[in-house]
Structure formats: structure tokens, C-alpha cells
């Protein structure tokens, strides 16, 4: 699995990008990485420079990620998951729990996660119209422009929610959606007792805001953090604020600027 490394400190943070991203999703956090920390950002299986998984099954991908955690933890790490990467992080944590290696995880940070499937995800995995719906919405520049414009209320003006799809094959993106559909419901993650922080943008999708409350009801130890002024891309829209919560530092908060990095919806 291809992994980008930033820093060389003993505290390790592992970032899992979302379904239209790659390791560059976490680039905006790099300038705010505290001394003594290392940020590791892999390309998920099938994305960027990482080959596809052995099979497009949730347990297969979670198994590969659990192996990566075991390899990189020194002796433990903080797992940061962005959008659908948060769900993969939860599946990975459950895999580590089942194998008796949950101590490899110090904490989970879930950024703009979904706890349930909104109707628009169901459209894209439909056997009858999913391929065509995805092609219309994301498979061409006009469709991406229209979708991005329609989602203006859920992002800052200078960001682009569909940018990541320009470099992502429709087959891989839809494969990840089908894979995530194998999650039966958020209740299956209830056994996770480690510290959990849930971050979401103030202007993100309603489904994400509701999901944060669903997750908070499952985990009494969870802390929900709302990123003021940000939409569905808080890493890109408010990197210093996200860094402060994710890395556990007192980074000064300036939410007006957007750092360069890979955009994308999830």
C-alpha cells in the first residue's frame, strides 16, 4: 500500500481519505503537524499508487488496513478517517478488536462521517441506472460543474466537492460505494470503547449532521466538534481547526483561508 509520510516524531497519526480522494486529502494538515508527530497518509486500495484489494469486500479492505495499522503503530496510533474513510476506519477498528489488537489504536477521529445511506448514494449503486447516473453526475466536466454548483450551500465558495472525480475511475468510485453498502448499520460499531472525536462542518450535509448525533448516541465517550463556517470539506476549508482537534494541539484558529489540497466529496 502506498503511504506518504510527513514528519518523523514518535506520535503517529494515520489518515484514511474518502471515496474520491487519495493521500493528498491530508496535505492541508501538514503545515499544522505538531513537533514530535508523524502523519501517514496512504492511498486506499485501488486509489492513487495502491493496487486494488484482493476482493471488493468490506472485510478484505478492512483486513488490509488492519495489517497496515499493525505495521505502522509504534506501539499505537491515532486513526483519522475522512468521510467514507471514517467508515473504513471503523471497520478496521472492529477488525482489530476481533483479533485482540485494538490497543494498536489510541483514538479515532471521524471527519464528516455518514452513519446511514442517503438516497443519492443508493442511486449510484443501482444495478439498473447506477452506471448512467454516476456518468451523468461525475463522469464529465459539465456534470461535475452542475453538481458542485448545486452543493454550494454545503461548501465554501473557493472549494470544489467534485474535483477528486477528475482523476478517479468510475469503476473504483462505485466499487467503494458498493463496498460501504455492506455495513449493516452504525450499531455494529457500538463495541468500540476507545476515545472517539467526531468533527463535521457547520454547513455540511444534513445527513452528516444527523449522523454525528446517531454516532454520539452509540458511543457515550464520543465528542462531537462542529467546525464553524466549514462545509463538507473541513480539512480543506478549516485545516488549522481540524488540526487542533485531530492532533490534540493548541494550534491558533484562523478559519478564513483554504489551504491547497485534493478536494472531493468524501
C-alpha positions in Angstrom: 0.0 0.0 0.0 1.4 3.4 -1.0 1.9 5.6 2.1 3.0 9.3 2.2 5.0 10.2 5.3 5.1 13.7 6.9 7.2 14.3 9.9 9.3 11.8 11.9 8.0 12.1 15.5 7.0 9.2 17.8 3.3 10.1 17.9 1.7 8.5 14.8 -1.4 9.7 13.0 -2.8 7.6 10.1 -5.2 9.4 7.7 -7.7 7.5 5.6 -9.1 9.5 2.7 -12.6 9.3 1.3 -14.1 7.8 -1.9 -13.0 10.4 -4.4 -9.7 11.3 -2.8 -6.2 10.0 -2.3 -3.3 10.7 0.1 -3.3 14.4 -0.9 -6.6 14.8 1.1 -4.5 15.4 4.2 -1.9 17.8 2.7 -3.7 20.9 4.2 -2.9 19.5 7.7 0.8 19.0 7.1 1.8 22.7 7.9 0.0 22.3 11.3 1.6 18.9 12.3 3.0 19.4 15.8 6.6 18.7 16.7 7.1 15.1 17.7 4.4 13.8 15.4 4.2 11.8 12.2 1.3 11.9 9.7 1.0 8.9 7.5 -1.4 9.2 4.5 -1.9 6.1 2.4 -3.7 5.7 -1.0 -6.5 3.3 -0.2 -6.6 0.0 -2.1 -7.4 0.8 -5.8 -6.7 4.5 -5.4 -3.6 6.5 -6.4 -0.5 4.4 -6.4 -2.0 1.5 -4.4 -3.2 -1.6 -6.4 -6.8 -2.8 -5.9 -7.7 -5.0 -3.0 -7.7 -8.8 -3.4 -11.5 -8.6 -3.5 -14.1 -5.8 -3.2 -15.4 -6.9 0.1 -15.5 -4.8 3.3 -13.8 -7.5 5.3 -11.0 -7.7 2.8 -10.3 -4.0 2.7 -10.6 -3.7 6.5 -8.2 -6.6 6.8 -5.6 -4.9 4.6 -6.0 -1.7 6.6 -5.7 -3.6 9.9 -2.5 -5.1 8.7 -1.2 -1.6 7.8 -2.1 -0.3 11.3 -0.3 -3.2 12.9 2.7 -2.5 10.7 2.8 1.3 11.4 1.7 1.5 15.1 4.6 2.4 17.4 3.1 0.9 19.6 -0.2 2.6 18.8 -1.5 5.4 16.6 -4.5 7.8 16.1 -6.6 6.9 13.1 -8.2 9.8 11.3 -10.9 9.0 8.7 -12.4 11.5 6.3 -16.0 11.0 5.1 -16.2 7.4 3.8 -12.6 6.9 5.1 -14.2 7.3 8.6 -16.4 4.2 7.9 -13.4 2.2 6.7 -11.6 3.3 9.8 -14.5 2.0 12.0 -14.5 -1.3 10.1 -10.7 -1.5 10.6 -11.1 -0.9 14.3 -13.7 -3.7 14.5 -11.2 -6.0 12.8 -8.5 -5.1 15.3 -11.0 -5.6 18.2 -11.8 -9.1 16.9 -8.2 -10.0 16.6 -7.3 -8.7 20.1 -5.2 -5.8 18.7 -7.5 -2.9 19.5 -4.7 -1.5 21.7 -3.0 -0.5 18.4 -5.5 2.3 18.2 -5.1 5.2 20.7 -8.1 7.2 19.4 -10.4 7.6 16.4 -11.1 10.9 14.7 -14.0 10.8 12.3 -14.4 13.7 9.9 -17.8 14.4 8.3 -18.9 10.7 8.5 -22.2 9.2 7.4 -24.0 6.8 9.8 -26.6 5.8 7.2 -27.1 5.8 3.4 -28.7 8.9 1.9 -30.9 8.3 -1.1 -28.4 9.7 -3.6 -25.8 7.0 -2.7 -28.4 4.4 -3.4 -28.9 5.8 -6.9 -25.2 5.4 -7.8 -25.1 1.7 -6.9 -28.4 0.8 -8.6 -27.9 -2.2 -10.9 -30.2 -0.6 -13.5 -29.3 3.1 -13.6 -26.2 3.4 -11.3 -23.6 3.5 -14.0 -25.5 6.1 -16.0 -26.3 8.2 -13.0 -22.7 8.3 -12.0 -21.6 9.1 -15.5 -24.0 12.0 -15.8 -23.1 13.4 -12.4 -19.4 12.8 -12.2 -18.1 11.4 -15.4 -17.9 14.6 -17.4 -16.9 18.2 -16.7 -20.4 19.6 -17.2 -21.9 17.2 -14.8 -19.3 17.8 -12.2 -19.8 21.6 -12.5 -23.6 21.3 -12.1 -23.2 19.0 -9.0 -20.7 21.3 -7.5 -22.9 24.4 -8.1 -25.9 22.6 -6.7 -24.0 21.9 -3.5 -22.8 25.5 -3.0 -24.6 25.7 0.4 -22.6 22.8 1.7 -19.1 24.2 0.9 -17.1 27.4 0.9 -17.1 29.2 -2.5 -13.4 28.5 -3.2 -13.8 24.8 -2.8 -14.9 22.0 -5.2 -16.8 19.0 -4.0 -16.4 17.1 -7.3 -12.7 17.8 -8.1 -11.5 14.4 -7.0 -13.6 12.6 -9.6 -11.5 14.0 -12.5 -8.7 11.6 -11.6 -10.8 8.7 -10.3 -12.2 6.0 -12.4 -16.0 5.5 -12.2 -15.4 1.8 -11.6 -13.3 2.3 -8.4 -15.6 5.0 -7.0 -18.7 2.9 -7.5 -16.8 -0.2 -6.1 -16.2 1.7 -2.9 -19.9 2.7 -2.7 -20.9 -0.9 -3.1 -18.3 -2.0 -0.5 -19.6 0.6 2.1 -23.1 -0.6 1.5 -22.1 -3.9 3.2 -22.1 -2.0 6.5 -25.4 -3.1 8.1 -25.8 -0.1 10.4 -23.9 2.1 12.9 -25.0 -0.1 15.8 -22.4 -2.7 14.8 -19.7 -0.3 15.9 -21.1 0.0 19.4 -18.4 -2.3 21.0 -15.7 0.3 20.2 -14.8 1.8 23.6 -11.7 3.8 22.8 -11.8 7.7 22.7 -13.6 9.0 19.6 -13.8 12.5 18.2 -16.4 13.4 15.5 -15.7 16.5 13.5 -18.1 18.0 11.0 -18.5 21.2 9.1 -21.2 23.6 10.3 -22.6 23.8 6.7 -22.1 20.2 5.8 -24.9 17.9 4.5 -27.9 17.4 6.8 -27.3 13.6 6.7 -23.8 14.2 8.2 -25.1 16.4 11.0 -27.8 13.8 11.8 -25.2 11.1 11.6 -23.0 12.8 14.2 -25.9 12.6 16.6 -26.5 9.0 15.8 -22.9 8.1 16.5 -22.9 10.2 19.7 -25.9 8.1 20.9 -24.0 4.9 20.2 -20.8 5.9 22.0 -21.1 7.7 25.3 -17.4 8.6 25.2 -17.7 10.4 21.8 -17.1 14.1 21.5 -18.8 16.0 18.6 -17.0 19.0 17.3 -18.7 21.4 14.9 -16.2 23.3 12.6 -17.6 26.8 12.4 -18.1 28.1 8.8 -16.9 24.9 7.1 -18.9 22.7 4.8 -18.3 19.1 3.9 -14.6 19.6 3.3 -13.4 20.8 6.8 -9.8 19.6 6.2 -9.6 21.9 3.2 -11.8 24.7 4.5 -10.5 25.0 8.1 -7.3 23.0 8.3 -6.0 24.7 11.5 -9.2 24.0 13.4 -9.2 20.3 12.2 -5.5 20.0 13.1 -6.2 21.4 16.6 -8.8 18.7 17.3 -7.2 15.8 15.3 -3.7 16.3 16.7 -4.7 17.5 20.1 -2.7 20.7 19.9 -3.4 24.4 20.7 -3.0 25.5 17.1 -4.2 29.1 16.6 -7.5 29.0 14.8 -8.0 31.0 11.6 -10.9 29.7 9.6 -10.9 32.1 6.7 -8.2 30.6 4.4 -8.3 27.5 2.4 -5.0 25.5 2.0 -4.1 23.7 -1.2 -5.0 20.1 -1.4 -7.2 17.5 -3.0 -10.9 18.2 -2.9 -13.7 15.8 -3.4 -17.0 14.7 -1.9 -15.9 12.3 0.8 
